């Protein structure tokens, strides 16, 4: 039974002490992510092709987030039900229910890294503690790697690896927690319009 639990975490270990350490690491990450209420941070996004964009990240748990970019007029916003992607070049948006996206685990009220996710691996990389997550129902859909600093313990960046193996990395800086954020940040409002359009 112990071996099965360890393999589920992606750890080729046999010591119950190491299994407990893995459980502790997962619990610590869950507790930290649940403690994030409202957040504002600068971010840098690096794509697999080497392109780089920067901007501001906003989070209002549960259910809501926003990415605003400096270099382009694109933005991403989750309003609690849907997540919208606005493409400024095409001047159009696409959307999907939050539950169908990899952002769902971070935005849900009952945040868990183990209910319908698998912690595939826990490792130390370049001073970070890194947790690699996959969806239990569809492990082939890709994975998310969360990078935590240890002193202080904080989410520093994450990587999304899609089903084709392409990686997008988001690095956070200047994080402010428990800040007051206007509700309008988390409604989809098309450029040149002055009112939100919900769930379209």
C-alpha positions in Angstrom: 0.0 0.0 0.0 2.8 2.4 0.9 4.5 1.7 -2.5 1.3 2.4 -4.3 0.9 5.7 -2.6 4.4 6.7 -3.4 4.1 5.8 -7.0 0.9 7.9 -7.2 3.1 10.9 -6.2 5.7 10.0 -8.9 8.3 9.2 -6.2 10.3 6.0 -6.5 10.7 5.8 -2.7 10.0 3.1 -0.2 10.4 4.9 3.2 7.2 5.9 5.0 9.0 8.9 6.3 9.6 10.1 2.7 5.9 9.5 1.9 4.9 11.6 4.9 7.3 14.3 3.7 5.6 14.3 0.3 2.2 14.6 1.9 3.5 17.5 4.0 4.8 19.3 0.9 1.5 18.9 -0.8 -0.4 20.1 2.2 1.8 23.1 2.5 1.3 24.0 -1.1 -2.5 23.6 -0.8 -2.6 25.8 2.4 -0.6 28.5 0.7 -2.7 28.6 -2.4 -6.0 28.6 -0.4 -4.6 31.5 1.6 -4.4 33.6 -1.6 -7.5 35.8 -1.5 -6.7 38.8 -3.7 -3.4 39.3 -5.5 -1.8 41.8 -7.8 1.6 41.0 -9.4 3.8 41.8 -12.3 4.4 38.9 -14.6 6.6 37.8 -17.5 5.3 35.2 -19.9 7.7 33.1 -22.0 6.5 30.9 -24.7 8.1 27.8 -26.1 9.2 29.6 -29.3 11.2 32.1 -27.2 8.7 35.0 -27.4 8.3 37.2 -24.2 5.5 39.3 -23.0 4.9 41.1 -19.7 2.0 42.6 -17.8 -0.1 42.6 -14.7 -1.8 39.6 -13.1 -4.8 39.9 -10.8 -6.4 37.2 -8.8 -9.6 37.2 -6.7 -10.3 33.7 -5.3 -12.5 31.9 -5.8 -13.2 32.0 -9.5 -11.6 35.2 -10.8 -8.4 36.2 -12.5 -7.1 38.6 -15.1 -3.9 38.9 -17.2 -3.3 42.3 -18.9 -0.3 42.6 -21.3 2.0 45.6 -21.8 3.0 44.9 -25.3 -0.3 43.9 -26.9 -4.0 44.6 -26.2 -4.7 41.0 -25.5 -6.1 40.0 -22.2 -7.4 36.9 -20.3 -10.2 37.2 -17.7 -12.1 34.7 -15.6 -15.4 36.0 -14.3 -16.2 33.1 -11.9 -18.0 31.0 -14.6 -16.1 31.4 -17.9 -12.6 32.3 -18.8 -12.2 34.6 -21.8 -9.3 35.1 -24.2 -9.3 38.4 -26.2 -7.1 38.4 -29.3 -6.4 42.0 -30.2 -5.0 41.1 -33.7 -8.2 39.2 -34.6 -10.3 41.6 -32.5 -12.3 38.7 -31.2 -12.7 36.6 -28.1 -13.0 32.9 -27.3 -14.1 31.4 -24.0 -14.5 28.2 -22.1 -16.1 27.2 -18.8 -13.4 27.5 -16.1 -13.8 23.9 -15.2 -12.6 22.8 -18.6 -9.3 24.7 -18.2 -6.1 24.1 -16.3 -6.8 27.3 -14.3 -9.7 25.6 -12.5 -7.6 24.0 -9.7 -6.4 27.4 -8.6 -9.7 29.2 -8.9 -12.0 26.7 -7.2 -13.2 27.4 -3.7 -12.4 23.9 -2.5 -8.9 24.0 -3.8 -7.2 20.6 -3.8 -4.1 19.2 -5.5 -5.1 15.6 -5.0 -8.9 15.2 -5.5 -9.0 15.2 -9.3 -5.4 16.0 -9.8 -2.3 13.8 -9.4 0.9 15.2 -7.9 3.2 13.5 -10.4 6.4 14.7 -9.0 8.0 16.7 -6.2 11.5 18.0 -6.8 14.0 20.7 -6.0 15.2 22.7 -9.1 17.5 25.7 -8.9 16.4 26.7 -5.4 12.7 26.1 -6.0 10.4 23.3 -4.7 8.5 22.1 -7.8 5.2 20.3 -7.8 4.2 18.7 -11.1 0.4 18.2 -11.5 -1.7 16.3 -14.1 -5.4 15.7 -14.4 -6.4 12.2 -13.2 -9.1 12.0 -15.8 -6.9 13.0 -18.7 -3.2 12.8 -18.0 -2.4 13.2 -21.7 -3.9 16.7 -21.7 -0.7 18.2 -20.3 0.7 19.2 -17.0 1.3 22.2 -14.7 4.5 22.7 -12.8 4.3 25.0 -9.7 7.5 26.6 -8.5 7.7 27.7 -4.9 10.4 29.7 -3.2 11.2 28.3 0.3 12.2 31.3 2.3 9.7 32.8 2.3 7.4 30.1 1.0 5.6 31.6 -2.0 4.5 30.8 -5.5 7.1 32.3 -7.8 6.2 30.9 -11.2 4.4 28.2 -13.1 4.8 26.3 -16.3 2.0 24.9 -18.4 3.1 22.0 -20.7 0.4 21.2 -23.2 -0.4 17.9 -24.9 2.1 18.6 -27.6 4.8 19.2 -25.1 5.0 23.0 -25.7 5.8 25.0 -22.5 4.4 28.4 -21.5 6.0 29.9 -18.4 4.6 32.7 -16.1 7.0 34.3 -13.6 5.6 36.6 -10.9 7.2 39.6 -9.3 6.3 42.3 -6.9 3.3 40.3 -5.5 0.8 42.2 -3.4 -1.6 40.2 -1.3 -5.0 41.1 0.2 -5.4 44.2 -2.0 -8.7 45.8 -3.0 -9.5 45.1 -6.6 -12.4 46.6 -8.5 -15.1 44.1 -9.7 -14.8 45.5 -13.3 -11.4 43.8 -13.6 -13.1 40.4 -13.6 -15.8 41.0 -16.2 -15.3 40.6 -19.9 -15.6 44.0 -21.5 -14.7 44.2 -25.1 -12.4 47.0 -26.2 -14.4 50.1 -27.3 -17.3 48.9 -25.3 -18.2 50.2 -21.9 -20.2 47.4 -20.3 -19.5 43.8 -19.4 -20.8 40.9 -21.5 -21.2 37.9 -19.3 -21.0 34.3 -20.4 -21.1 34.9 -24.1 
